Amino acid sequence: MTQAASPAGWQGKLFLGEWVTGRGGTAAVLEPATGNVLGEIGVAIAADVVAAALRAQQAQRAWEALPFDKRAAVLHEAARLLKARSAQFIDWNVRECGSIVPKAQWELDATYEQLLMSAALPMQPNGLLFPSAMPGRTNAWRRVPIGVVGVIAPWNFPLLLAMRSVAPALALGNAVILKPDPQSAITGGALIADLFADAGLPAGVLQVLPGAAEAGDALVRHPGVDMISFTGSTAVGRQIGEICGRMLKKTALELGGNNPLIVLADADLDKAASSAAWGAFLHQGQICMQAGRHLVHRSVAQAYIDKLAARAKRLAVGNPATEPVHIGPLINARQAERVERIVAESVSAGAVIAAGGKRRDNYFEPTVLANVTAGMSAFKEEIFGPVAPVTIFDTIDEAIALVHASEYGLAAAVHSASMTNAMAVARRLRSGMVHINDQTVNNEFHVPFGGMGASGNGGRFGGPANIDEFTKTQWISAIDAPIEYPF
């Protein structure tokens, strides 16, 4: 792979409608596969957020006032430029985020679809007319932009999970302040800033502020930021929800998951193992929808473990920028150490390694753990690494109880030859998404997406749900002649 092309002007800077020097100094952009420094980003602090919020408030009013086709045109041009710059986006995703090339290509294609879908939003019906019992009165109920939307995006799918909020929010007339994770600030920040600037988005309507906890906290607390869209850990999501709740500020929280893949006794084990390998090991398992708990009927458990372990052993691990591999590096040493700790604790408690289990620097082998029970770390924790823990059940009721032993409720999958049986199980699961005879890492961007329980606060992304999330409503009644009341 060639050296990643750089976006213009980003070295050591923030994007406040133009590239400027931030007040928080700079931070290195590291390549997780090698530890090499790829450049430096500007670091935002609270004062930068204050300045960005003022610019956003001023820019949003003019952006909202534009005819819908003008806003749609900017989104269409951004989509065109994304395709034209695909090599740049893919190279940075591989180098900065440790993505394998097919994952980076998929993420780009999915983001392109997201932009096209968002470009269609401004022309959708934006209200309803209601009848009135008062003669001559009209009741118009309409959707209006929220105002300024703060988007806090993660590092694992930095382009897609930023654009999932940025694109519809812009399309519907909002201004956006995007805070990408510092570990993915180019793929999920600088490249997006340049994309929209070159697509003709007016200055100040989108601003990009990489930064650590101080910048995120300032964005959440700023009274001029009217909504927070956050994708990340449940622990941080709880804190954001608490702060925004006190401020009566809207939030969309898409949080963690410990997602079950249930294999019933009559399942096609080859297909189930294929789904399981993809759901557990894709992008090194660093996906909120990762198949994190494999619940398998006792009668087929050993055969399932053997088939899944065989698939894990065939996966190549290495640097995706220099060799064709299936598994790249984890995002940093801390995460690699965490995965290693979870596996070691589970083995000490009685789990058996059927495949993998070894760490080298930031790399961790695709791992299958057998004999995992509900008290083990590999069952209880969201691993966010390439580990597939297998737990045995004897009855459907036991399987359901194992699923609900976790507070998470993001995604689930059920494998069975009987659609009737699989649907009966699916209907009993407290999960925002359930996929039958498939794996857990599914996302179709016209279908509303989101979790239950500790996986989210009920917010949804995708299709018509975007209109609900990124607008507020107003009732306007009108009557030709003023009413004379008895008081």
N, C-alpha and C positions, 0 to 999 in steps of 0.2 A: 504494500500500500504506500502511496506517495505521502509526502509531508502534507499535513492538513493546511489548506489555504486559510488565511486569517481574515476575519471581518475587518473592515476599515475602521481605524480610529479607536479600537477598544482597549489597547494596551494601557493598563493602569487607570482606566477611566470608568465612569458611570454614564448611563444614557438618560439625560433629562430633556429629551427632545433633541439633544445634540450631545456629543461626547464631551464630558467635563471631568475635571479632577475631583474625586470624592474626598470627603473630610476624614475618612477612616484609614487612609494609607492604601497599601496594596497587599495582595496575597498571591502566592504562586498557584498556577494552574498545573496540576500534577497528572502524569500518566500512570494509572494504577498498575498497568502491566510491568512497568520498568522503574517507576519512581522518578523518571525524568521530568524536568520542568519544561512545560510547553509555552509558558508566558506568564503574565501577571494581570490580574483583574483589579479594578478599583473596588474598594470596600466601603459600603454605605454605613453611616451611623444615623442616629436619631435626627440630627440636624438636616441631613440629606432628605430624609423622609418628609420633614416639615416643608422643605422647599418644593419637593416633588408634589405634595398634596395641593399646595397653592397653585402650582402650574396646571395640575390636572383639573382642578375645579374651574379654572378660567377657560381651559381648552375644551372642556366637556360641553359647555353650553353651545358653542358654535358647532361642534361635531353633531350634537343631537339635532340641531336645527337644519342640518343638511337634508335634502331630499333622500328618500330611502335608496334610490338607485345609485346615488353618488357614494353612499357608504358601501353598498354592495360591490360597486366597481373596485374599491380599494381591496376588499377581501378577495375578489377574483384575481386582481393583479398580484396580490401576495401569494395566492396559490400558484399562479404561473411562474413567478420568480422562484418559489420553493422547488418546483420541478427543474427549473433551469440551473439551480445551485445545488442539486442533489448530491454531487460529489463532495462539495464543501461540507454539507450537513452530515453526510455519512462518515467522512473522514474524521470529523471532530467527535462524533458520537463514539466511534471506535477508539480513538486515541484518548479522549478525555474521560469517557465513561466505562471503558472496558467492554463495550458491546461487540459481539461478533457481527460480521458484515450483514448476514441475512436479517438479524434483529434490527440493525440500524436502518436497513432498507425498508423493512416492514413499518418501522416507526415513522419514517418519512412518508410512505404511501398513506398510512392511516392519518397523518397530520394533513396531508393534501385533501383527503376526503373530509376531514373536519372543517377545513377552510371553505370548501365548496358548500357543505351543508350550512355553515354559518352565513355564507353570502346570500343564501335564500331566506334567511330569517327576517330581514327588514321588510320584505314584501308580504309577509304573512298577515292575516287579520290581526289587528291590535286592539280589539275591544268588542263589546256587545251592546246592543240597544235593548233596554228592558221596558215593558209597558208601564203605564202609570195609572193609578186610580184618579189622579187629578186631571181634569180635562185640559188639553192643550200642553201638557208637560211632556218633555222627552227626558229619558234617563239614559245617559251614555256612560258606560263603564269601559275605561281604556287603560291600556298598559303604557307606562312611561319608564324611561331609564332610571336605574337606581341612582346613578350619579358617578361616583368614583369607586371602582372595585379594586381591592387589593388582592393579588393572586400570589400565594406562597406555594411554590412548586418543588417537587422532590428531584433527586438525582437519578433515579433508576430508569425512567422514561422521560427525560427532561424536556424534550421537544413536544411530545404528544401531550403530556400531562400539564404542561404550561398552556399549550394552545387550546386544550379542551375547555379552558375557562376564558383565555384571552380573546379567542376569535368570536365566540357568541356574545361576550360582553361588549366588545367593540361594535359588532354588527348591530346590536340593539341600542346603540347610542350612548354607551358609557365610556368614560375614560378609565384607563387601567394603569395601575402601578404593579409591576411584576417584580417579585423578589425570588430569583432562582437560587437554588442551593449553591454555595460557593464551590462545591465539588463538580458542578456541571454548568458553570456560569456562562460558558461560551455556547455550547449546544443549546441550552435552555434559556439563554438570555441575550448575549451579544448578537448572535446570528438572527434571532427574532427581531431585535431592535432594528438592525440594518434592513431586514426583509420588509418591515412595514414602512420604514422611512422611505425606501426606494419605491414602494408601492403607492406612495402619495398620501400616507396618513399625516394629517396636520401635526405639527410639532406640539408636544405636550399631551397628546391624547394617549400615547403609550410611553411609559418611562420604565427603565430597567435598572434596579438597584440590587446588585449582589451584596450580600452581607451576612453576618452571623446573627445571633439571637437578638442583639440590640436593635438591628434594623427591623427584624420581624416583629418584635414587641412594639416598636414605635408605630409600625404600619397598622397593627391590630388596634392600638389605643388611640390613634389620631382621630379626632372628631370629624375631620373633613373626609375621611375614608368611610364610605357608606356601607360597604359589604366586604367580607373576607371570604375568599375561596381558598381553602387549605387542603392539600393532599400530603399526608405524612403519617407520623406515628399517632397512636391513640393517646399516649400521654400528653403530647404537645397539643393535640386536638382538644382534649378536655380543658386545658388551660385557656386556649383561644375561645372556646365556647363559653367559659365562665366569664372572661373579660367582656366579650361581645354581648353576653346576656345582660350584664349590668348596664351596658351602654345602649341596649335595645338596638343593636346593630345586627343585620342579617348575616348569617354564616352558612356556608356549604362546606361540610367537613367530610372528606373521604379518607378513611383511616385504615388501620391495620386489619389483618385477617390471619386466621389459622384454619385454612379451608379444608374440609373433608372431601375425600374421594372415596365413595362407598362402592364396594364390589360385592354384589350379591352372589349367591351360590350358582346361579345359572348364567353368569356373565360370560361373554367371549373373552377369555383371559389374554389372548394375544392382543386384541384391540384395547382391552383395559390397561394392559401394561404399556402399550404405546401411548395412550392418553396420559398415563401416570408419569412416564418419563418426560414427556413434553411439559406437563404441568408442574413437575417438581424441579426440573433441571434447566429450563429455558432461562437465559440471562442469569445463569448461576443461581437460580432460585430467588433472585432479588426482585420479586414482584409481589404486590399486595395480594394478588389472587393465586399465588403459588399453591399447588396441591401439597399442603403441609402435614396432613394426617391421612394416611391410607388405611381405611377401615375395611377389613376383608373377612368374609365368612370363613369359619374354621375349615370347612370342607375343601376349600380351594386355596387356602392361604399359602401353603408351601409352594404350590405350582406358580402362584402369582409372584411370590418373592423370587423364585428362580428366574422367571421370565424378566422381571424388572431388573434384577441384578445383572443379567446377561446384557440388557440394553445399556445399563450404566457403564459396564466395563468396555463397551465399544466406543464410548464418547471420548474424543481427543480433547486434551486440556492444554492451553498455551496462549501465547500472545496473539490476539486476533488481528493486530496490525501487521504482523510479519508472517503468519502461517494460517492455513485453513483449519480452524478448530471449531468444535462444538461448544466448548466451555472456556470463557475468558476469565480474567481475574475478578475477585471481589473488589468492591470500590476502594477499600483501604485496609490497612493492617488490623485496625480495631475490629472491623467486621469479620475478618478472617479468624482472628483470635476468638471472637464470640462464637462462631460456628464450631470451631475446634472445641471450645469449652462445653457447648451443649452436647456434642457427640460423646466427649469423654465422660461427662456426668451420666449420660444415659447408659453407656456401656458399663460403667461402674455399678449402676443400679440393676443390670441384668440384660440390657439390650445386646443383640449380636450383630456385628457388622457382616452383611452379606456381600457388599461391594464397596470399594472406596475407603473412605475414612481418614485419608491422609491430607495434610496441609503442607504446601511449599510456598513460602512468602505469602503473597496475596491470593494464591491459587488454592482451591480445595477440590479434591476429587468428587465426582458424582457418587453419592453415598446412599446405600440402602441399609436401613436398620430394621432388623426383625426382633420379635419378642418385646415390642415397646408397649408399655402399660400406661395408664392414665396418670400415674404419679410422676412420670419421668419428664425431664426438661424437654426432650424432643417432642413430647406430646403437648406440653403446656405452653411452650413459648413459640412466638412467631420467629422462625429460624432465620429467614431471609438469606438462605444459602442453599447449595445444591444437595439437600438431604431429604430422603423419602422415608419417614418412619412408618412402619407397618404395625397395626394393632388388630388383633383378632376379635371377632364377635361371634356369638352363637345364634342370636335371635334379632329380628328387626327392632324390637323394643330396646334391646341392648345397644344396637347401632345408633339409634336415635338419641339415647341417653349419652353415649360417647360424644356425639356431635355437639350436644347442648351442654357438655361439661366445660366448653369454652365460652367465654363472654362474647367472642367475635361472631359476626354473622354476615360476612361479605359474599363469598361464593361457595358453591358446593357442586359435586357431580355424583351421579348415580349410574352404575353399570348393571344392566340386567337384560336378559333375552325377552322378558315380559314388560311391555310398555305399561300395562296396567299396574304391575307391582312397582315399577320404577316411579310412576306418577304418584302412587299412594305414598311412597317414601318422600318424594319431593314435597308434597303438600304438607307434610308434618315438620319440615325443616324451617327453622327461623333463620332464613338466609335471604339476602337481597336478590341473589341470582342462583338458579339451580339449572345445571346442564345434564341432560340424560344421554348416556352413551357417548360422552365427550369428556373433555378435561375442564379444569376450573378457570384457566386463563383465557377467557372469552370476552370480547368487547366488540359489539357492532354499534357504530356511532350514531345510528338513527334510533337506537333502542335505549330508553332511560337506564342509567347505570348507577348503582349505589348499594350500600349495605344497611344492615340492621344492627342493633345492639352496640357493642363497642367498635363496630366498623364504620359508624357514621351517624349523623344526626337527622337522617331522613332526606337530606338533599340529594338531588339526582342530576346527572349530566347526560346529555344526548337527546337528539330529536326534539319533540315538543317540550320536554322537561327544561331545556335551555331557556325557553321563553319564561317559564315560571321562575327559574332561578335568578335570571339577570334583569328582571323588570319588577316594578311595583305597580299597583293599580290605583286608579283615581275614578271617583264617581262625579260626573257633572250633570246636574239637572238644569233644565231651562224651560221657561214658560214665557210666552209672548207678552201677556199683560200681567203686571204685578198683582199678587193676591192680597186681598184685604181680609185680615184675620179679626176675630171678635175681640181681641184684647186691644 
